[in-house]
Amino acid sequence: MRLRLVTLSALSCIIIAGCGGRMGHTPDRAFVSPTSLGTHKSISEGQGMLYTLRGGTIDMAHVRGTADQTKKAYDRAYDRIVDGRRSFTVSPAWERITNKVRFEYPPDWDQRPRGERQAIAHQIALKVAPVVGYNSTLMHEMLTWKGAKFFLIEPEFKSSFSWEDLYCHAVGAWVATDAIKEGGDFNTTFTRLLNQEFVRLGVVSRARAKEITESVRGTWYTRSSLNMRNMDSYLDDDVSPCIIPGFTDEPPITYPLPNLDGIEKYGIKVTYTITAAFLETGTLKRIAGTSSALEPLKDFKPIMKNIQEEAKRKHPELIIHK
């Protein structure tokens, strides 16, 4: 049963939003050394699980995949705004999830100097990028919780909202955004900033990661199940990690939930929607009370509240973070 769980998790993560074609793992195994991560999107790129004292478990596949999705959203948003185009779409590799961002411009947009348009495009794209990168991955978790089969074998409920997923997506989205702000070659800058962030989060050695994780065997996980789930999204304004107790007195490090606050000052209206070619999308729409495409910044809050309440009511065996 242990092998079966690993296989299902790995196969599903090939197509999960946030993995971007990389091989993911369940959070209780496949630990690697923090010094073996290599350069992002290069032949030296390393994968596997880490443990950080202030950020909990880290799945590199989820971090890297969300970072790539964030960078892609930035590039497309920037190009479309500079040229005055009305929208763009971006979809995770091998998924049937589509993120769409629409823009409404002031009447004189095409007459403004290109340098002014580029400066505004950069600022708006920096807001759009983490919103798309993070929420695209969250949509995957919500769909699998409701029964969607991305790999067509069985529902991915066994790993939906696994204890590291949401936090890894936040790490990927925000470090990628910082890398875009800093400039230079994205992969090189992202690698350096990510390594710095892991130091801030208190990354430990491979042996220590295995030892810490083993301490919650039988409670957070067993040979056949993941009991600890993190659903901390849209229930407040940040994303917090699941910290294995007993190994640090330092407080956890949280990340803000990405939003589009403040872009109205640029005079461009931004509308972000998400769709997916799964029957479970209809279930999410009904929960949100809409028949149109879901607007994550408005509709995901009632959906996440419904999912957390359902988890407590229907799955008492699970441990729900926050």
C-alpha positions in Angstrom: 0.0 0.0 0.0 2.9 2.3 0.7 4.3 1.8 -2.8 0.8 2.4 -4.3 0.5 5.7 -2.4 3.8 6.9 -3.7 3.0 5.9 -7.2 -0.3 7.7 -7.3 1.1 10.8 -5.8 4.0 10.9 -8.2 1.9 10.2 -11.3 -0.7 12.8 -10.3 1.9 15.4 -9.6 3.2 15.2 -13.2 0.0 17.0 -14.3 -0.8 18.9 -11.2 -0.8 22.7 -11.3 2.4 23.7 -9.7 4.4 20.7 -10.7 4.8 21.8 -14.3 5.7 18.3 -15.5 8.1 17.7 -12.6 7.9 14.6 -10.4 6.3 15.4 -7.0 6.2 13.3 -3.8 4.1 12.8 -0.7 5.4 14.9 2.1 6.7 12.0 4.3 9.5 10.8 2.0 11.9 11.5 -0.9 14.0 13.9 1.2 17.0 15.5 -0.4 19.9 17.6 0.7 19.4 21.4 0.5 22.8 21.6 -1.3 21.6 19.4 -4.2 18.9 21.7 -5.6 20.9 23.1 -8.6 19.8 25.9 -10.9 16.1 26.3 -11.7 15.1 24.9 -15.1 18.6 23.6 -15.9 20.2 20.2 -16.2 21.3 20.6 -12.6 17.8 21.3 -11.3 17.1 19.2 -8.2 13.8 17.8 -7.0 12.5 16.2 -3.8 11.4 17.2 -0.3 13.0 19.5 2.2 12.0 20.4 5.7 12.3 23.9 7.2 11.8 24.7 10.8 9.7 27.9 10.1 8.0 26.8 6.9 7.4 23.1 7.3 7.7 20.6 4.5 8.8 21.9 1.1 8.1 20.0 -2.2 10.4 21.4 -4.8 8.2 20.3 -7.7 5.3 22.4 -6.4 7.6 25.4 -5.7 9.2 25.3 -9.1 6.0 24.7 -11.0 4.2 27.6 -9.4 7.2 29.8 -10.0 7.1 29.0 -13.7 3.4 29.6 -13.9 3.9 33.0 -12.1 6.7 34.0 -14.5 4.6 33.0 -17.5 1.6 35.1 -16.2 3.9 38.1 -15.7 5.4 37.9 -19.2 2.0 37.6 -20.9 0.4 40.3 -18.8 3.3 42.7 -19.5 3.3 42.1 -23.2 -0.5 42.5 -23.5 -0.7 45.7 -21.5 2.1 47.4 -23.4 0.4 46.6 -26.7 -3.1 47.5 -25.4 -4.5 44.0 -26.0 -7.6 42.9 -24.1 -6.7 39.6 -22.5 -4.5 36.6 -22.2 -4.8 33.0 -21.0 -2.4 30.7 -19.4 -2.8 27.0 -18.5 -0.6 24.6 -16.4 1.1 21.9 -18.4 -1.1 18.9 -19.1 -4.0 20.3 -17.2 -7.5 21.3 -18.3 -7.5 24.5 -16.2 -7.5 27.9 -17.9 -6.6 31.2 -16.3 -7.9 34.2 -18.1 -7.1 37.8 -17.4 -8.9 40.7 -19.1 -7.9 44.3 -19.2 -10.0 47.5 -19.8 -7.9 50.5 -20.7 -8.4 54.3 -20.4 -9.4 55.9 -23.8 -6.0 57.4 -24.4 -3.9 54.3 -23.6 -2.7 53.8 -27.2 -1.5 57.5 -27.4 0.6 57.3 -24.3 4.4 57.1 -24.6 5.7 53.5 -24.8 7.9 54.1 -21.8 4.9 55.1 -19.7 3.0 52.1 -20.8 5.9 49.8 -20.1 6.3 51.2 -16.5 2.6 50.7 -15.8 2.5 47.3 -17.4 5.4 46.2 -15.2 3.6 47.2 -12.0 0.3 45.6 -13.0 1.9 42.4 -14.2 3.8 42.1 -10.8 0.3 42.1 -9.2 -1.3 39.7 -11.7 1.6 37.2 -11.7 1.4 35.7 -8.2 -2.4 35.9 -8.2 -2.5 33.6 -11.3 0.4 31.4 -10.2 -1.1 30.7 -6.7 -4.8 30.4 -7.6 -4.2 28.1 -10.5 -2.7 25.6 -8.1 -5.5 26.2 -5.6 -8.1 25.4 -8.2 -6.4 22.0 -8.7 -6.6 21.2 -5.0 -10.3 22.2 -4.9 -11.2 20.1 -7.9 -9.4 17.0 -6.6 -11.0 17.4 -3.2 -14.4 17.3 -4.9 -13.4 14.2 -6.9 -11.8 15.3 -10.1 -9.5 12.7 -11.7 -6.6 14.4 -13.4 -4.7 11.2 -14.1 -7.9 9.2 -14.8 -7.0 6.4 -12.3 -8.8 7.4 -9.2 -9.6 10.6 -7.3 -6.6 12.4 -5.9 -8.5 13.0 -2.7 -5.8 11.0 -0.8 -3.3 13.9 -1.4 -5.6 16.9 -2.0 -4.6 19.7 0.3 -1.7 17.7 1.6 0.0 19.5 4.4 2.7 21.1 2.3 0.8 22.0 -0.9 -0.6 25.5 -0.4 2.5 26.8 1.4 4.8 25.5 -1.4 2.6 27.3 -3.9 2.9 30.5 -2.0 6.7 30.2 -1.7 7.0 29.6 -5.5 4.7 32.5 -6.4 6.3 35.1 -4.1 9.9 34.2 -4.6 9.3 34.2 -8.4 7.7 37.7 -8.1 10.8 38.9 -6.2 13.0 37.4 -8.9 11.1 39.3 -11.6 11.4 42.5 -9.6 15.1 42.1 -9.3 15.6 41.4 -13.0 18.5 39.7 -14.8 18.2 36.1 -15.9 15.1 34.8 -14.2 16.3 31.2 -13.5 19.6 32.3 -12.0 18.0 35.0 -9.9 15.1 32.8 -8.7 17.7 30.1 -7.7 19.6 32.5 -5.6 16.6 34.1 -3.9 15.0 30.7 -3.3 18.2 29.4 -1.6 18.2 32.6 0.6 14.5 32.1 1.4 15.2 28.5 2.5 17.9 29.8 4.9 15.4 32.3 6.3 12.8 29.4 6.7 15.4 27.4 8.6 16.1 24.5 6.2 17.6 21.4 7.8 19.7 18.6 6.5 18.3 15.5 4.7 18.9 13.3 7.8 17.3 15.8 10.1 14.3 16.3 7.8 13.6 12.5 7.9 14.0 12.4 11.6 11.6 15.3 12.2 9.0 13.9 9.8 9.3 10.4 11.4 8.1 12.0 14.7 4.6 12.4 13.3 4.2 9.0 11.8 1.0 7.5 13.0 -0.6 10.9 13.5 0.0 13.1 10.5 0.5 10.1 8.2 0.5 6.3 8.1 1.7 3.8 5.6 -1.5 4.3 3.5 -2.8 7.8 4.3 -2.0 11.4 4.7 -4.0 12.7 7.7 -2.7 16.2 8.1 -4.3 18.6 5.6 -3.6 22.3 5.1 -6.7 24.3 3.9 -5.4 27.7 5.0 -6.4 29.8 2.0 -9.0 32.5 1.8 -9.9 31.9 5.4 -7.7 34.9 6.3 -5.2 37.1 4.5 -2.2 34.9 4.6 -1.0 31.3 3.9 0.6 29.6 6.9 2.7 26.4 7.1 2.1 23.1 9.0 5.0 23.0 11.4 5.9 19.7 13.0 5.9 20.5 16.8 8.8 20.2 19.1 11.7 21.3 17.0 11.8 25.1 17.1 10.7 27.9 19.3 10.7 30.4 16.4 7.3 31.5 15.0 6.3 30.2 11.6 6.8 32.4 8.5 3.6 33.2 6.6 3.1 34.6 3.2 0.4 37.1 2.2 -2.4 35.8 0.0 -1.8 37.4 -3.5 -4.3 40.1 -4.5 -4.9 42.9 -7.0 -5.2 45.7 -4.5 -3.9 49.0 -5.6 -4.0 48.5 -9.4 -6.9 50.9 -9.8 -4.6 53.8 -9.5 -3.2 53.0 -12.9 -6.6 53.4 -14.6 -6.7 49.9 -16.0 -9.4 47.5 -14.8 -8.3 43.8 -14.4 -10.6 40.9 -14.3 -9.3 37.4 -13.4 -11.3 34.3 -14.0 -10.6 30.6 -14.1 -12.3 27.6 -15.8 -11.7 23.9 -15.9 -13.0 21.1 -18.1 -14.2 18.9 -15.2 -17.7 18.1 -14.0 -16.5 19.2 -10.5 -16.2 22.8 -11.8 -20.0 22.9 -11.7 -19.9 21.9 -8.0 -17.5 24.7 -7.2 -19.7 27.2 -9.1 -22.8 26.1 -7.2 -21.0 26.6 -3.9 -19.9 30.1 -5.0 -23.4 30.9 -6.2 -22.5 31.7 -9.8 -23.1 30.3 -13.2 -20.3 32.2 -14.8 -16.6 31.5 -14.8 -15.2 31.5 -11.3 -13.5 34.7 -10.1 -10.9 33.4 -7.6 -10.5 36.7 -5.6 -14.3 36.7 -5.0 -15.5 33.1 -5.3 -12.7 31.0 -3.7 -13.4 32.2 -0.1 -16.9 30.5 0.1 -15.6 27.5 -1.7 -12.7 27.1 0.8 -15.0 27.6 3.7 -17.3 24.8 2.3 -14.4 22.5 1.8 -13.0 23.0 5.4 -16.5 22.5 6.9 -17.0 19.4 4.7 -13.6 18.0 5.8 -14.5 18.3 9.5 -17.9 16.9 9.0 -17.3 14.0 6.7 -13.6 13.1 7.4 -13.1 13.0 11.2 -9.9 11.0 10.6 -8.2 14.0 9.1 -6.3 16.7 11.0 -7.2 20.1 9.5 -4.6 22.8 9.9 -6.2 26.0 11.1 
